[in-house]
Every structure is written in C-alpha cells, then in structure tokens.
C-alpha cells in the first residue's frame, strides 16, 4: 500500500523549524506528495526537502498579515484532493496543537475525502529542549498547560486567568509575544507571584534562536526585547529556573573543570 494515495490528504507536522526534528514519516509524506500547502512559519530547511516536481503553495497566516482565510485554505485542499492529487498540508509544530486542524479535517470529511494526521514536535517541546529544562518538575510542576494568547481584533486577550495562575503548573504560551503585558498583569492579578520564572524562546530549534530569561513581572520587557525577531514561545513556571541552555553549559565546562580533568 502506498504511503499516500491519489485523492488523500495528510495534515503533517513540520515541527519547530529544524528539518532534523521532522519525523521519518513526515519526510516520506512530503516526498510522496503531488502538492504541499504550507504555513508561513514552516522552516526553510523543511521546505527544501520538498522535491522540485511537487507543487508548493504558501497559505501562511501571520499576525496582522493573513494571506488567506481559513475557509479559502479549506477549499484549496479539498479541490486539490478531488482532482486526484496526493495532498500534504504542512503545518508548523504539531497539527493538533493550535493548528486549526479541526476545520481542515471537517472540510475534507464533508467532501468525502480520506484525511489523516502525522504528528510533529510542538514548539513547547523544542523550546524546553533548547533551554535544557523539563516541562515538568517532580514536586513543583505537576501539570503542563498549553495555551494560545493570540490577540483578538481590538487587542484583547481572553483567558481564564484564575485557572492559569497555578504555581504548581508550567505554562507554555503560544503566540503571546505581542500580548506579554496583558499576560503578565493577568497572571499576577490572579495570584501568580511576580517572581515566577519566565523564558521567552524565539525561533526555537533554528540557528537564529534566542533566549530571554527573567521573571513574570519583567515579561513585558523580555518580550519587547524580542519583539522584532521571529515567532516566540513563552514558558512560565518553576522548571525555567532549572534551565541550562547549550551555550551556558559549554561556558560552565572550563579547562580546569572536573570533567576535563577526568578525560
């Protein structure tokens, strides 16, 4: 049986950007497709894996610069499948985490098209890996909450602050850079300490990745520093205080370290 048959659709997770973090199945699906519809945030290294004969269509939506509506994207996917093409919808991160997968799944099913999901590494996992920390911490961070802080029209953030202000949880906040001031104020007003550790991870997994580490009270300043860069994920919670990015670890291994003395 072929990996993808004519007229089928796969929603494929492109991961956080580093092509080495693609699953083997995701890469195989990309190479087997006739047409690939991709997000604006899919890493260039991932797009370079698409063979030259495969049609590549950008349907990306960036904050304030939406190129196509979700309905238009649904229509393009369905029309391509109905003409017998092998369709891959390439989404940054994991399709099932803030990727509008439900809309595209339902559009395909309504049209009688077989549609599947190939999961990918989500930004929260990549960000924590880059920081050298865990998303959970025994005895301190017993829960992990994924939330999007994408601004509504008018610049408002509608979140359940009381539920999110949990000192025993780690928060992974997607699309929250522009809403940093509201996030900081909302969480502190709901009871989370201003001293709660925070990290803003920009371009997680890519060569231009940057980290901004501080506290919840300083989150607006951290985000403002990163505002002109690429997409960022915000981590809030006790595990951040245990982070040790690769660059920091290398600095710690000085020539007179016990590790080098043993080698």
C-alpha positions as CSV (number, residue, x, y, z in Angstrom):
1,X,0.0,0.0,0.0
2,X,1.3,3.5,-0.9
3,X,2.1,5.9,1.9
4,X,-0.4,8.4,0.3
5,X,-2.9,7.5,-2.4
6,X,-4.4,9.9,-5.0
7,X,-7.2,12.0,-3.6
8,X,-6.0,11.6,0.0
9,X,-5.0,14.4,2.4
10,X,-2.4,14.3,5.2
11,X,-2.1,17.1,7.8
12,X,1.7,16.8,8.5
13,X,3.5,18.3,11.5
14,X,6.6,20.2,10.3
15,X,8.0,20.6,13.8
16,X,9.5,23.8,15.2
17,X,11.7,24.5,12.1
18,X,14.8,22.4,12.3
19,X,14.5,19.8,9.5
20,X,16.3,17.2,11.6
21,X,13.3,17.3,14.0
22,X,10.9,16.0,11.3
23,X,9.6,12.5,11.8
24,X,10.7,10.0,9.2
25,X,7.0,9.6,8.3
26,X,6.6,13.3,7.8
27,X,9.6,13.5,5.4
28,X,8.3,10.5,3.5
29,X,4.9,12.0,3.1
30,X,6.4,15.3,1.8
31,X,8.4,13.4,-0.8
32,X,5.4,11.3,-1.9
33,X,3.0,14.3,-2.3
34,X,1.8,15.9,-5.6
35,X,1.1,19.2,-3.9
36,X,2.1,20.7,-0.5
37,X,0.2,23.5,1.1
38,X,2.4,25.0,3.8
39,X,2.3,27.6,6.7
40,X,4.4,30.7,6.7
41,X,6.2,29.5,9.8
42,X,7.4,26.2,8.3
43,X,11.2,26.3,8.4
44,X,13.1,26.9,5.1
45,X,15.1,23.8,5.8
46,X,11.9,21.7,5.9
47,X,10.6,23.3,2.6
48,X,13.9,22.4,0.9
49,X,13.0,18.7,1.4
50,X,10.1,19.1,-1.0
51,X,11.1,17.6,-4.4
52,X,11.3,20.1,-7.3
53,X,8.4,18.3,-9.1
54,X,6.0,18.8,-6.2
55,X,3.8,21.9,-6.3
56,X,4.5,24.1,-3.3
57,X,1.7,26.5,-2.2
58,X,2.1,29.0,0.7
59,X,-1.1,29.5,2.6
60,X,0.5,31.1,5.6
61,X,-1.2,33.3,8.1
62,X,0.9,35.6,10.1
63,X,-0.3,38.0,12.8
64,X,-1.7,41.1,11.0
65,X,-0.8,39.7,7.6
66,X,-3.3,36.9,6.8
67,X,-2.8,35.9,3.2
68,X,-5.8,33.6,3.0
69,X,-8.8,32.9,5.2
70,X,-9.3,29.5,6.8
71,X,-12.3,28.9,4.5
72,X,-10.1,29.6,1.4
73,X,-7.4,27.2,2.6
74,X,-10.0,24.5,3.2
75,X,-11.3,25.0,-0.3
76,X,-7.9,24.7,-1.9
77,X,-7.1,21.5,0.0
78,X,-10.5,19.9,-0.9
79,X,-10.3,21.0,-4.6
80,X,-6.7,19.5,-4.9
81,X,-7.8,16.2,-3.4
82,X,-10.9,16.0,-5.6
83,X,-8.8,16.3,-8.7
84,X,-6.9,13.2,-7.6
85,X,-3.7,14.8,-6.2
86,X,-1.8,13.4,-3.2
87,X,-2.2,16.4,-0.8
88,X,0.1,17.3,2.1
89,X,-1.0,20.2,4.4
90,X,2.3,21.1,6.1
91,X,1.8,22.8,9.5
92,X,4.4,24.3,11.8
93,X,4.8,22.3,15.1
94,X,2.0,19.7,15.6
95,X,-1.2,20.0,13.5
96,X,-3.4,19.2,16.5
97,X,-1.9,22.0,18.7
98,X,-3.3,25.4,17.8
99,X,-3.0,24.4,14.1
100,X,-6.7,24.7,13.1
101,X,-6.7,21.0,12.2
102,X,-10.3,20.6,13.1
103,X,-11.5,22.9,10.3
104,X,-9.5,21.2,7.7
105,X,-10.4,17.7,8.9
106,X,-14.1,18.5,8.8
107,X,-13.8,20.2,5.3
108,X,-12.2,17.0,3.9
109,X,-14.6,14.6,5.6
110,X,-17.6,16.6,4.4
111,X,-16.3,16.3,0.9
112,X,-15.9,12.5,1.3
113,X,-12.0,12.8,1.3
114,X,-9.8,10.5,3.4
115,X,-7.8,12.6,5.7
116,X,-5.1,11.7,8.2
117,X,-2.7,13.4,10.7
118,X,1.0,12.9,11.0
119,X,2.0,14.5,14.4
120,X,5.1,16.7,14.8
121,X,7.2,18.1,17.6
122,X,5.4,21.1,19.1
123,X,7.2,24.4,19.9
124,X,6.9,23.9,23.6
125,X,8.9,20.7,23.5
126,X,11.6,22.3,21.2
127,X,11.8,25.4,23.4
128,X,12.3,23.3,26.6
129,X,14.9,21.2,24.9
130,X,16.8,24.3,23.8
131,X,16.7,25.7,27.3
132,X,17.9,22.4,28.7
133,X,15.0,22.1,31.1
134,X,12.0,19.8,31.6
135,X,8.4,20.9,31.0
136,X,7.5,19.1,34.3
137,X,9.3,19.1,37.6
138,X,8.6,16.5,40.3
139,X,7.1,18.1,43.3
140,X,6.9,21.6,41.8
141,X,5.5,21.5,38.3
142,X,2.9,18.7,38.4
143,X,0.9,20.0,35.4
144,X,1.6,21.3,31.9
145,X,-0.8,23.8,30.3
146,X,-0.7,24.7,26.7
147,X,-2.5,28.0,25.8
148,X,-2.6,30.4,23.0
149,X,-2.6,34.2,23.7
150,X,-3.3,35.3,20.1
151,X,-4.8,38.8,20.3
152,X,-8.3,39.3,19.1
153,X,-9.3,42.2,17.0
154,X,-9.1,45.2,19.3
155,X,-6.0,43.8,21.0
156,X,-7.8,41.9,23.8
157,X,-6.7,38.6,25.4
158,X,-9.5,36.4,26.7
159,X,-8.1,33.8,29.1
160,X,-9.2,32.2,32.3
161,X,-6.5,33.9,34.4
162,X,-7.6,32.1,37.7
163,X,-7.2,28.7,36.1
164,X,-3.8,29.6,34.6
165,X,-2.3,31.2,37.7
166,X,-1.3,27.8,39.2
167,X,2.1,27.9,41.0
168,X,2.3,24.1,40.5
169,X,2.0,24.2,36.8
170,X,4.1,25.0,33.8
171,X,2.5,27.3,31.2
172,X,3.6,27.1,27.6
173,X,2.1,30.2,25.9
174,X,1.9,30.2,22.1
175,X,1.6,33.4,20.1
176,X,1.9,35.5,23.2
177,X,4.8,37.9,22.4
178,X,2.5,40.8,21.5
179,X,0.3,40.1,24.5
180,X,3.1,40.0,27.1
181,X,1.9,43.0,29.1
182,X,-1.6,41.5,29.4
183,X,-0.3,38.1,30.2
184,X,2.0,39.4,33.0
185,X,-0.8,41.6,34.5
186,X,-3.5,39.0,34.2
187,X,-1.4,36.2,35.8
188,X,-0.1,38.4,38.6
189,X,-3.6,39.8,39.4
190,X,-4.9,36.2,39.6
191,X,-2.3,35.4,42.2
192,X,0.8,34.2,40.5
193,X,4.0,35.7,42.1
194,X,5.8,38.4,40.0
195,X,9.0,36.4,40.8
196,X,7.8,33.3,38.9
197,X,10.5,32.3,36.4
198,X,9.8,33.1,32.8
199,X,11.6,32.4,29.5
200,X,10.8,33.8,26.0
201,X,12.3,31.5,23.4
202,X,12.5,33.0,19.9
203,X,12.9,30.8,16.8
204,X,13.2,27.6,18.8
205,X,15.4,25.0,17.2
206,X,16.7,27.3,14.5
207,X,20.3,28.7,14.1
208,X,19.0,32.3,15.0
209,X,17.3,31.1,18.2
210,X,17.5,33.5,21.2
211,X,16.5,33.1,24.8
212,X,15.3,35.8,27.2
213,X,15.1,34.6,30.8
214,X,13.7,36.6,33.7
215,X,10.5,36.8,35.9
216,X,6.8,37.2,35.3
217,X,7.0,40.8,36.4
218,X,9.6,41.5,33.7
219,X,7.8,39.6,30.9
220,X,6.7,42.8,29.1
221,X,10.4,43.9,28.9
222,X,11.6,40.5,27.8
223,X,9.0,40.3,25.1
224,X,9.7,43.8,23.9
225,X,13.4,42.9,23.5
226,X,12.3,40.0,21.3
227,X,9.5,41.8,19.5
228,X,11.3,42.4,16.2
229,X,12.5,38.9,15.9
230,X,10.8,35.7,14.8
231,X,8.0,33.7,16.4
232,X,8.4,33.1,20.1
233,X,7.1,30.8,22.8
234,X,6.8,31.8,26.4
235,X,7.4,29.4,29.3
236,X,6.2,30.3,32.8
237,X,6.8,28.2,35.8
238,X,9.3,26.6,38.2
239,X,11.1,24.5,35.6
240,X,12.5,27.6,33.9
241,X,14.8,28.2,37.0
242,X,16.4,24.8,36.2
243,X,17.3,25.7,32.6
244,X,20.8,25.5,31.2
245,X,21.0,26.3,27.5
246,X,23.7,24.6,25.5
247,X,25.8,27.8,25.3
248,X,25.6,28.1,29.1
249,X,26.6,24.5,29.6
250,X,29.7,25.0,27.3
251,X,30.8,28.0,29.3
252,X,30.5,26.0,32.5
253,X,32.9,23.4,31.2
254,X,36.0,25.4,31.8
255,X,39.5,23.9,31.2
256,X,40.0,23.2,34.9
257,X,36.6,21.5,35.3
258,X,36.5,18.1,36.9
259,X,35.1,16.7,33.7
260,X,38.1,17.7,31.7
261,X,40.5,16.5,34.4
262,X,38.9,13.1,34.1
263,X,39.5,12.9,30.3
